[in-house]
Amino acid sequence: MAIVIKIPKSVFDDLIGYIYATYINDLPNSLLIAQAFILKFPNYGNEFGLSVINYAIEDGIKKGLF
């Protein structure tokens, strides 16, 4: 059974803002978005890791947020 770590709303808000400011048309692969986001906000990468950020992006895409 996998344990899902949720990111705080403030981090998710930064993620949403980053995606809307960076990707105007089609979104690339969620993993590429997560990597670029962590390069811009390395403290989030250190705290949560790539897989957690990637999961949050994939979840947001499934829910139609992006």
ROSE-4610 file (N, C-alpha, C; in Angstrom, 1 decimal, always signed):
// ROSE-4610
residu = [M/M/M/A/A/A/I/I/I/V/V/V/I/I/I/K/K/K/I/I/I/P/P/P/K/K/K/S/S/S/V/V/V/F/F/F/D/D/D/D/D/D/L/L/L/I/I/I/G/G/G/Y/Y/Y/I/I/I/Y/Y/Y/A/A/A/T/T/T/Y/Y/Y/I/I/I/N/N/N/D/D/D/L/L/L/P/P/P/N/N/N/S/S/S/L/L/L/L/L/L/I/I/I/A/A/A/Q/Q/Q/A/A/A/F/F/F/I/I/I/L/L/L/K/K/K/F/F/F/P/P/P/N/N/N/Y/Y/Y/G/G/G/N/N/N/E/E/E/F/F/F/G/G/G/L/L/L/S/S/S/V/V/V/I/I/I/N/N/N/Y/Y/Y/A/A/A/I/I/I/E/E/E/D/D/D/G/G/G/I/I/I/K/K/K/K/K/K/G/G/G/L/L/L/F/F/F]
num = [1/1/1/2/2/2/3/3/3/4/4/4/5/5/5/6/6/6/7/7/7/8/8/8/9/9/9/10/10/10/11/11/11/12/12/12/13/13/13/14/14/14/15/15/15/16/16/16/17/17/17/18/18/18/19/19/19/20/20/20/21/21/21/22/22/22/23/23/23/24/24/24/25/25/25/26/26/26/27/27/27/28/28/28/29/29/29/30/30/30/31/31/31/32/32/32/33/33/33/34/34/34/35/35/35/36/36/36/37/37/37/38/38/38/39/39/39/40/40/40/41/41/41/42/42/42/43/43/43/44/44/44/45/45/45/46/46/46/47/47/47/48/48/48/49/49/49/50/50/50/51/51/51/52/52/52/53/53/53/54/54/54/55/55/55/56/56/56/57/57/57/58/58/58/59/59/59/60/60/60/61/61/61/62/62/62/63/63/63/64/64/64/65/65/65/66/66/66]
x = [+0.8/+0.0/+0.9/+0.7/+1.5/+0.9/+1.8/+1.5/+1.5/+0.5/+0.4/+0.7/+1.7/+2.0/+1.4/+0.5/-0.1/+0.8/+0.8/+1.5/+0.6/+1.1/+0.3/-0.3/-1.4/-2.1/-1.2/-0.4/+0.5/+1.5/+2.0/+2.9/+2.1/+0.9/+0.0/-0.4/-0.6/-0.9/+0.3/+1.5/+2.7/+2.8/+2.5/+2.6/+1.6/+0.4/-0.6/-0.2/+0.3/+0.8/+1.9/+2.8/+4.0/+3.5/+2.6/+2.1/+1.4/+0.5/-0.2/+0.7/+1.8/+2.7/+3.7/+4.0/+5.0/+4.5/+3.4/+2.8/+1.5/+1.7/+0.5/-0.4/+0.2/-0.6/-0.7/-0.3/-0.4/+0.6/+0.3/+1.2/+2.1/+3.4/+4.3/+4.0/+4.8/+4.7/+4.8/+4.0/+3.9/+5.3/+6.1/+7.4/+8.3/+8.2/+9.0/+8.6/+7.3/+6.8/+7.3/+7.3/+7.7/+9.2/+10.0/+11.4/+11.7/+11.0/+11.2/+10.7/+9.6/+9.1/+10.2/+10.7/+11.7/+13.0/+13.4/+14.5/+14.2/+13.0/+12.6/+12.4/+11.9/+11.7/+12.4/+13.7/+14.5/+14.1/+13.6/+13.3/+12.1/+11.1/+10.0/+10.5/+11.5/+12.0/+12.7/+13.4/+14.1/+13.1/+12.1/+11.1/+10.2/+9.7/+8.7/+9.2/+10.2/+10.7/+9.9/+10.6/+10.1/+8.8/+8.7/+7.6/+6.3/+6.4/+5.3/+4.8/+5.7/+5.3/+4.7/+5.2/+4.7/+3.3/+3.1/+1.8/+0.7/+1.1/+0.2/-0.2/+0.8/+0.5/-0.5/-0.2/-1.0/-2.4/-2.5/-3.8/-4.6/-3.9/-4.5/-5.0/-4.2/-4.6/-5.9/-5.9/-7.1/-8.4/-8.2/-9.3/-9.6/-8.9/-9.2/-8.7/-7.7/-7.3/-6.3/-5.7/-4.8/-5.3]
y = [-1.2/+0.0/+1.2/+2.1/+3.4/+4.4/+5.2/+6.3/+7.5/+8.3/+9.5/+10.7/+11.5/+12.7/+13.9/+14.6/+15.8/+17.0/+17.9/+19.2/+20.2/+21.2/+22.2/+23.1/+23.7/+24.6/+25.7/+26.3/+27.3/+26.8/+25.6/+25.1/+24.8/+24.2/+23.9/+25.2/+26.3/+27.6/+28.1/+27.9/+28.3/+27.4/+26.2/+25.2/+25.7/+26.0/+26.4/+27.7/+28.7/+29.9/+29.7/+28.8/+28.5/+27.9/+27.0/+26.3/+27.3/+28.1/+29.1/+30.2/+30.5/+31.5/+31.0/+29.7/+29.1/+28.4/+27.7/+26.9/+27.5/+28.2/+28.9/+28.0/+27.1/+26.2/+24.9/+23.8/+22.5/+22.2/+21.4/+21.0/+19.9/+20.0/+18.8/+17.7/+16.7/+15.6/+16.2/+15.6/+16.1/+16.0/+15.0/+14.9/+16.1/+16.5/+17.7/+18.9/+19.1/+20.2/+20.2/+19.0/+18.9/+19.2/+18.7/+19.0/+20.5/+21.2/+22.6/+23.4/+23.0/+23.6/+23.5/+22.4/+22.2/+23.0/+23.1/+24.0/+25.5/+25.9/+27.3/+27.4/+26.4/+26.4/+25.2/+25.3/+24.1/+23.7/+24.6/+24.3/+23.3/+23.5/+22.5/+21.2/+21.1/+19.9/+19.2/+19.9/+19.3/+18.8/+19.6/+19.2/+18.0/+18.1/+17.1/+16.1/+16.4/+15.5/+15.5/+15.0/+15.0/+14.2/+13.0/+12.2/+12.8/+13.5/+14.1/+15.3/+16.1/+17.2/+16.7/+15.7/+15.1/+14.5/+13.8/+13.3/+14.4/+15.5/+16.7/+17.3/+17.3/+17.8/+16.8/+15.5/+14.6/+14.6/+14.7/+14.8/+16.1/+17.2/+18.4/+18.3/+17.6/+17.4/+16.6/+15.5/+14.6/+15.4/+16.3/+17.1/+18.3/+18.5/+19.6/+21.0/+21.0/+22.3/+23.0/+22.3/+22.8/+22.6]
z = [+0.0/+0.0/+0.0/-0.9/-1.0/-0.1/+0.5/+1.3/+0.5/+0.5/-0.3/+0.7/+0.3/+1.1/+0.3/+1.0/+0.4/+0.7/-0.3/-0.1/+0.5/+1.2/+1.8/+0.7/+1.0/+0.1/-0.5/+0.3/-0.1/-1.2/-1.0/-2.1/-3.3/-3.2/-4.3/-5.1/-4.3/-4.9/-5.7/-5.2/-6.0/-7.2/-7.1/-8.2/-9.3/-8.9/-9.9/-10.6/-9.8/-10.3/-11.3/-11.0/-11.8/-13.1/-13.1/-14.3/-15.2/-14.6/-15.5/-16.0/-15.3/-15.8/-16.8/-16.8/-17.6/-18.8/-18.7/-19.8/-20.3/-21.4/-22.0/-22.8/-23.6/-24.4/-23.7/-24.4/-23.9/-22.8/-21.9/-20.8/-21.3/-20.9/-21.2/-20.2/-20.2/-19.3/-17.8/-16.9/-15.5/-14.9/-15.2/-14.6/-15.0/-16.3/-16.7/-16.0/-15.8/-15.1/-13.6/-13.0/-11.6/-11.5/-12.5/-12.4/-12.6/-13.5/-13.7/-12.5/-11.9/-10.7/-9.5/-9.4/-8.3/-8.6/-9.8/-10.2/-9.8/-9.9/-9.6/-8.1/-7.4/-6.0/-5.3/-5.2/-4.7/-3.3/-2.5/-1.1/-1.1/-2.0/-2.1/-2.5/-3.4/-3.9/-2.7/-1.9/-0.7/+0.3/+0.5/+1.5/+1.1/-0.2/-0.6/-1.6/-2.4/-3.4/-4.7/-5.7/-7.1/-7.2/-6.6/-6.8/-6.2/-5.1/-4.4/-5.3/-5.8/-6.6/-7.9/-8.5/-9.7/-9.5/-8.4/-8.0/-7.9/-7.3/-7.1/-8.5/-9.4/-10.8/-11.5/-11.4/-12.1/-11.5/-10.2/-9.5/-10.0/-10.1/-10.5/-12.0/-12.8/-14.2/-14.2/-13.4/-13.4/-12.9/-12.0/-11.5/-12.4/-13.5/-14.4/-14.0/-13.1/-12.6/-13.6/-14.5/-15.4/-16.8]
